[in-house]
Amino acid sequence: MSDVTERPNRLPWPPIVYVTAIGVSVLLHVFYPLPWFAQPLSGILVVLGWLMIAAFVALNILAIRAMRRAGTTVRPDRGTDHLVTGGPFAFTRNPLYLAGIMLVLGIGLAFGIAWFLLLALLAAFAVQKLAIEREERHLEARFGATYLDYARRVRRWI
């Protein structure tokens, strides 16, 4: 990346990371299944998993709407034109990435596959290193003190 103000990444890393985490989790479960919780805890976890999947959908819709209202791109490999601080961006600087992790965790809980829990943590780390930290440099270069003030008020994840 030659100019941090131009764009934060060349590749849209977050969706690649989430799809990889889901695929690897499924493969590991097929070839090396891990034990899961017994009833009644497993039943509670299934419900929690489906709630997390629903939250993924809702958070994605709200974040995309907020970005479109602000007139900026949703793509993680494009430069942003406007700093979005409303909607879900008022409580997390990365609602789309938080939603992606909720999806990975939700699938694992809903289907009782322990590998998803480990891979969700690895995916969160990868997204932070490959996307979030680069985007934060991009936003600071583009919006300066305005972004730094926003970053002080709103947490990176939750």
Phi, psi and omega in degrees: 000116183277322182230112184297338179283340182287305179197147185282330184214157173269332180245148175279077188303314187305310179297325178297316180296315183293316179296320178297315179299318179295314181297315180295321178299315180296314180298315179298322179294322179293316186267337180210073183293140177260154178295155180234169182291152177271170175293147005272351183299320181297323177295320178295319180293326176298314178298315178300319178299314179293326175295322178292323177294319176296320178295324175303311181298311182297315182294322176298313181299313181296318181292318180295319177299316180297320180291320179293320177299324180281349179077035179235166184284151176267341185289130182285352179256013179241152177287149180265147179261335183220143176278121182262122181234000181260178181062221181293343178289351177282340179241348173211137179286346185227062184297326180291323180285323174299317178298320179298319178293322177297325177296312180299313178297317181299318178297315179300316180290318183295328183251003176065042181245107185297331181302328180298327182293316178292315182292332176295320177295317178295321178295318178299317178296314181297317179296321179297315183286318185276334185236303190299310182297323177292318179295324178297320176295320178299312181295321177295319179293323182281320190241356174053233185299329179298315178292317181299322177295316177299316181296329177288329183274328188239132182289155180298312182254281177214000000 
